[in-house]
Amino acid sequence: MMSSFSLFAGVQQAGSGASGDQQRHQQLVNTAANFEEMLAKAKQGDAQGQLWVGNAYRDGAGVGRDYHEAAKWYDVAANQKVPEAELALGFLYEQGLGVSKDYRRAFDYFHAAALQGEPTAENNLASMYQQGKGVNRDLDEASRWYRAAAKAGHAVAQCNLGSMYYRGEGVAPDHNEATRWFRASAEEGMPEAQNILAVLYYKGDGLSVDYGEAAEWARRAAEQGYAPAQADLAYMFEQGKGVPLDYVAAYSWYSVAASAGERHSPGRLKSLSRVMLAEQMREAKARAVAWQAQHGKPAEVKENPGAMSFLPEK
């Protein structure tokens, strides 16, 4: 199964309605002007201004990226009990960005924000308990905090809680409950949960076997650039399960997944190359190139020995 995730809150900005280079230039001008305005407020002790300036330094918005400066402003905002600042500062300590890596301080800041009901902090706190980072490992506490965030609609926490139910960590094993939380996360658009749901449908694990549903959920995750799902979807095209038998589609998806380091795909590509015509190979490669041109290269796959898949090892 998947490991737990640790995330931090980002800054969302609405578009201005302008277009092209003009829009980008205006955004830069506006961001720089906003930075000076918010910096003045921050220096006057305005907590939201301090958070804003911290975010700007972290993201390099209107000012050069500087994690050390970000940490400084998050710290003064955290002293005013701003949960978003506590969360962000916890992340910097967890990752060692602008500050010395310190899991205990990361835990403390996540805990402070979680006590104020900040869902991402609740998820991150649960992850610290689950992994024993900055605190003694405690799966009961991990499941409790994942549940709090999951009930608030946090998709990552929903997926992590589903994983705990699936494995029976901190809770009694319950594949039906695991599936419920995986589905909630998948419906929020979480690609890892979408692919887990695909595997459960494919294997009939907690669900009735349904190759069509498996293919649909794998497709949703694959289109988001999640390489394990791209490989699973490719396998379904290769086998003609839940989708029409289509070697071109299979080769194309394996190619995209292989570019991100998905470990099954190179071998599957080699096997397919023995049964495909040269014209089919050219078309498949062209599709893969076109997909990457439109969507970008998938994120590199991080090794996760417990990750779920229905691809054969050989």
C-alpha positions as CSV (number, residue, x, y, z in Angstrom):
1,M,0.0,0.0,0.0
2,M,0.9,3.6,-0.3
3,S,2.9,5.4,2.3
4,S,1.6,8.5,4.1
5,F,2.0,11.9,2.6
6,S,3.1,15.2,4.1
7,L,1.8,18.4,2.4
8,F,1.8,22.1,3.0
9,A,-0.8,24.7,2.1
10,G,-0.1,26.7,-1.1
11,V,-1.2,30.1,-2.2
12,Q,-4.0,30.2,-4.8
13,Q,-4.4,33.3,-7.0
14,A,-7.2,34.1,-9.4
15,G,-6.5,35.2,-13.0
16,S,-7.0,38.8,-14.0
17,G,-8.7,38.1,-17.3
18,A,-5.9,39.5,-19.4
19,S,-4.1,37.3,-21.9
20,G,-0.6,36.0,-22.9
21,D,2.5,38.1,-22.2
22,Q,0.4,41.1,-21.1
23,Q,-1.3,39.0,-18.4
24,R,2.0,37.5,-17.1
25,H,3.7,41.0,-17.0
26,Q,0.7,42.5,-15.2
27,Q,0.7,39.6,-12.7
28,L,4.4,40.2,-11.9
29,V,3.8,44.0,-11.5
30,N,0.8,43.4,-9.3
31,T,2.6,40.7,-7.2
32,A,5.6,43.0,-6.6
33,A,3.3,45.9,-5.6
34,N,1.4,43.6,-3.3
35,F,4.6,42.3,-1.7
36,E,5.7,45.8,-0.7
37,E,2.2,46.6,0.6
38,M,2.0,43.3,2.6
39,L,5.6,43.6,3.8
40,A,4.7,47.0,5.4
41,K,1.7,45.4,7.1
42,A,3.8,42.4,8.3
43,K,6.4,44.8,9.8
44,Q,3.5,46.5,11.7
45,G,2.6,43.1,13.3
46,D,-0.3,42.1,11.0
47,A,-0.4,38.3,11.3
48,Q,-2.0,37.7,7.9
49,G,0.5,40.0,6.4
50,Q,3.3,38.0,8.0
51,L,1.8,34.8,6.6
52,W,1.5,36.4,3.2
53,V,5.1,37.5,3.2
54,G,6.2,34.1,4.3
55,N,4.3,32.5,1.4
56,A,5.8,35.0,-1.0
57,Y,9.4,34.2,0.1
58,R,8.6,30.4,0.0
59,D,7.1,30.6,-3.5
60,G,9.3,33.3,-5.0
61,A,6.3,35.4,-5.7
62,G,7.2,39.1,-6.1
63,V,10.5,38.5,-4.5
64,G,13.4,36.0,-4.8
65,R,12.7,32.6,-3.3
66,D,14.3,32.5,0.2
67,Y,13.3,29.7,2.6
68,H,15.2,31.3,5.4
69,E,13.2,34.5,5.1
70,A,10.0,32.5,4.7
71,A,10.8,30.7,8.0
72,K,11.4,34.0,9.8
73,W,8.0,35.4,8.8
74,Y,6.2,32.2,9.4
75,D,7.7,32.1,12.9
76,V,6.4,35.5,13.9
77,A,2.9,34.6,12.4
78,A,3.0,31.3,14.3
79,N,3.7,33.2,17.5
80,Q,0.3,34.8,16.9
81,K,-1.3,31.3,16.5
82,V,-2.0,31.5,12.8
83,P,-2.6,27.8,11.9
84,E,-1.5,28.2,8.3
85,A,1.9,29.6,9.4
86,E,2.3,26.8,12.0
87,L,1.6,24.3,9.2
88,A,4.1,25.9,6.8
89,L,6.8,26.3,9.4
90,G,6.3,22.6,10.3
91,F,6.9,21.7,6.7
92,L,10.1,23.7,6.5
93,Y,11.4,22.0,9.6
94,E,10.4,18.6,8.3
95,Q,12.1,19.2,5.0
96,G,15.1,21.2,6.3
97,L,14.3,24.2,4.0
98,G,15.7,27.5,5.3
99,V,16.1,25.9,8.8
100,S,18.0,22.9,10.1
101,K,15.9,19.7,9.7
102,D,14.2,19.0,13.0
103,Y,11.4,16.5,13.2
104,R,10.5,17.3,16.7
105,R,9.9,21.0,15.9
106,A,8.0,20.0,12.8
107,F,5.8,17.7,14.9
108,D,5.2,20.5,17.4
109,Y,4.1,23.0,14.7
110,F,1.9,20.5,13.0
111,H,0.4,19.6,16.4
112,A,-0.3,23.3,17.2
113,A,-2.0,23.8,13.8
114,A,-3.9,20.5,14.1
115,L,-5.3,21.5,17.4
116,Q,-6.9,24.5,15.6
117,G,-8.5,22.1,13.1
118,E,-6.2,22.7,10.1
119,P,-6.8,19.6,8.0
120,T,-3.5,19.4,6.2
121,A,-1.7,19.8,9.6
122,E,-3.9,17.0,11.0
123,N,-2.8,14.8,8.1
124,N,0.8,15.7,8.5
125,L,0.6,15.1,12.3
126,A,-0.8,11.7,11.7
127,S,2.0,10.9,9.3
128,M,4.6,11.8,11.9
129,Y,2.9,9.5,14.4
130,Q,2.7,6.8,11.8
131,Q,6.4,7.0,10.9
132,G,7.7,7.8,14.3
133,K,9.2,11.1,13.2
134,G,9.7,13.6,16.1
135,V,7.5,11.5,18.3
136,N,7.2,7.8,19.4
137,R,5.4,5.8,16.8
138,D,1.7,5.6,17.7
139,L,-0.7,4.1,15.1
140,D,-3.7,4.8,17.3
141,E,-2.9,8.5,17.3
142,A,-2.1,8.3,13.5
143,S,-5.5,6.8,12.7
144,R,-7.2,9.4,15.0
145,W,-5.7,12.4,13.3
146,Y,-6.1,10.9,9.8
147,R,-9.8,10.4,10.6
148,A,-10.1,14.0,11.7
149,A,-8.7,15.3,8.4
150,A,-10.5,12.8,6.3
151,K,-13.9,13.8,7.8
152,A,-13.0,17.4,6.9
153,G,-12.7,16.2,3.2
154,H,-8.9,16.1,3.0
155,A,-8.3,13.8,0.1
156,V,-4.7,12.8,1.1
157,A,-5.9,11.9,4.6
158,Q,-8.8,9.9,3.2
159,C,-6.4,7.9,1.2
160,N,-4.1,7.4,4.1
161,L,-6.9,6.4,6.4
162,G,-8.1,3.9,3.8
163,S,-4.5,2.4,3.8
164,M,-4.6,2.0,7.5
165,Y,-7.9,0.2,7.3
166,Y,-6.6,-2.0,4.5
167,R,-3.5,-3.0,6.5
168,G,-5.1,-3.0,9.9
169,E,-2.8,-0.4,11.4
170,G,-4.2,1.5,14.3
171,V,-7.6,0.1,13.5
172,A,-9.1,-3.3,12.9
173,P,-8.6,-4.5,9.3
174,D,-11.7,-3.7,7.3
175,H,-11.5,-3.7,3.5
176,N,-15.0,-2.4,3.2
177,E,-14.1,0.7,5.3
178,A,-10.8,1.0,3.4
179,T,-12.7,1.0,0.1
180,R,-15.1,3.7,1.4
181,W,-12.2,6.0,2.2
182,F,-10.3,5.2,-1.0
183,R,-13.4,6.0,-3.0
184,A,-14.0,9.3,-1.2
185,S,-10.4,10.3,-1.9
186,A,-10.6,9.1,-5.6
187,E,-13.7,11.1,-6.1
188,E,-11.8,14.2,-4.9
189,G,-9.3,13.6,-7.7
190,M,-6.5,11.9,-5.7
191,P,-4.6,9.9,-8.4
192,E,-3.1,7.4,-5.9
193,A,-6.5,6.6,-4.5
194,Q,-8.0,6.3,-8.0
195,N,-5.4,3.7,-9.0
196,I,-5.8,1.8,-5.7
197,L,-9.6,1.7,-6.5
198,A,-8.7,0.4,-10.0
199,V,-6.6,-2.4,-8.4
200,L,-9.4,-3.3,-6.0
201,Y,-11.9,-3.6,-8.8
202,Y,-9.5,-5.6,-11.0
203,K,-8.7,-8.1,-8.2
204,G,-12.1,-8.2,-6.6
205,D,-10.6,-7.1,-3.3
206,G,-13.5,-5.7,-1.2
207,L,-15.4,-5.1,-4.4
208,S,-16.9,-7.3,-7.1
209,V,-14.6,-7.8,-10.0
210,D,-15.3,-5.1,-12.6
211,Y,-12.7,-4.6,-15.3
212,G,-14.6,-1.7,-16.8
213,E,-14.5,0.2,-13.5
214,A,-10.9,-0.7,-13.0
215,A,-10.0,0.7,-16.4
216,E,-12.0,3.9,-15.8
217,W,-10.3,4.6,-12.5
218,A,-6.9,3.8,-13.9
219,R,-7.6,6.1,-16.8
220,R,-8.5,9.0,-14.5
221,A,-5.2,8.6,-12.6
222,A,-3.2,8.1,-15.7
223,E,-4.5,11.3,-17.3
224,Q,-3.2,13.1,-14.2
225,G,0.3,11.9,-14.9
226,Y,0.4,9.1,-12.3
227,A,2.9,6.7,-13.8
228,P,1.8,3.5,-11.9
229,A,-1.8,4.0,-13.2
230,Q,-0.4,4.6,-16.7
231,A,1.3,1.2,-16.5
232,D,-1.9,-0.5,-15.1
233,L,-4.0,1.1,-17.9
234,A,-1.5,0.0,-20.5
235,Y,-1.7,-3.6,-19.1
236,M,-5.5,-3.5,-19.5
237,F,-5.2,-2.5,-23.1
238,E,-2.6,-5.2,-23.6
239,Q,-4.9,-7.8,-22.2
240,G,-8.2,-6.4,-23.5
241,K,-9.7,-6.3,-20.0
242,G,-12.2,-3.6,-19.4
243,V,-11.1,-1.9,-22.7
244,P,-10.7,-3.2,-26.3
245,L,-7.5,-5.1,-27.0
246,D,-5.2,-2.4,-28.3
247,Y,-1.4,-2.9,-28.5
248,V,-0.9,0.7,-29.8
249,A,-2.6,2.2,-26.8
250,A,-0.8,-0.2,-24.5
251,Y,2.6,0.6,-25.9
252,S,1.9,4.3,-25.8
253,W,0.9,4.3,-22.1
254,Y,3.8,2.0,-21.2
255,S,6.2,4.5,-22.9
256,V,4.9,7.4,-21.0
257,A,5.1,5.5,-17.7
258,A,8.6,4.2,-18.5
259,S,9.8,7.8,-19.0
260,A,9.0,8.4,-15.3
261,G,10.8,5.3,-14.2
262,E,7.9,3.0,-13.6
263,R,9.6,-0.4,-13.1
264,H,7.3,-2.8,-14.9
265,S,7.0,-0.8,-18.2
266,P,10.4,-1.4,-19.8
267,G,9.8,-5.2,-19.8
268,R,6.3,-4.8,-21.0
269,L,7.5,-2.6,-23.9
270,K,10.1,-5.2,-24.8
271,S,7.4,-8.0,-24.9
272,L,5.0,-5.9,-27.0
273,S,7.7,-5.0,-29.5
274,R,7.9,-8.7,-30.4
275,V,4.3,-8.8,-31.6
276,M,3.7,-5.4,-33.0
277,L,4.1,-4.2,-36.6
278,A,6.6,-1.4,-37.3
279,E,3.7,0.9,-38.3
280,Q,2.0,0.2,-35.0
281,M,5.2,1.0,-33.1
282,R,5.6,4.3,-34.9
283,E,2.0,5.3,-34.1
284,A,2.3,4.3,-30.4
285,K,5.5,6.3,-30.0
286,A,4.0,9.3,-31.7
287,R,1.0,9.1,-29.3
288,A,3.4,9.0,-26.3
289,V,5.3,12.0,-27.5
290,A,2.1,13.9,-28.2
291,W,0.7,13.1,-24.7
292,Q,3.9,14.3,-23.1
293,A,3.9,17.5,-25.2
294,Q,0.4,18.3,-23.9
295,H,0.7,17.1,-20.3
296,G,4.4,17.1,-19.6
297,K,6.5,14.3,-18.4
298,P,4.9,12.3,-15.5
299,A,6.4,12.8,-12.0
300,E,9.3,10.4,-11.4
301,V,8.1,7.3,-9.5
302,K,9.3,7.1,-5.9
303,E,10.2,3.6,-4.8
304,N,7.3,2.2,-2.7
305,P,7.6,-1.6,-2.3
306,G,4.1,-1.8,-0.8
307,A,2.3,0.0,-3.7
308,M,-0.6,-1.8,-5.2
309,S,-0.7,-2.9,-8.9
310,F,-2.1,-5.8,-10.9
311,L,0.9,-6.0,-13.3
312,P,2.8,-9.3,-13.2
313,E,6.3,-9.0,-11.8
314,K,7.8,-10.7,-14.9
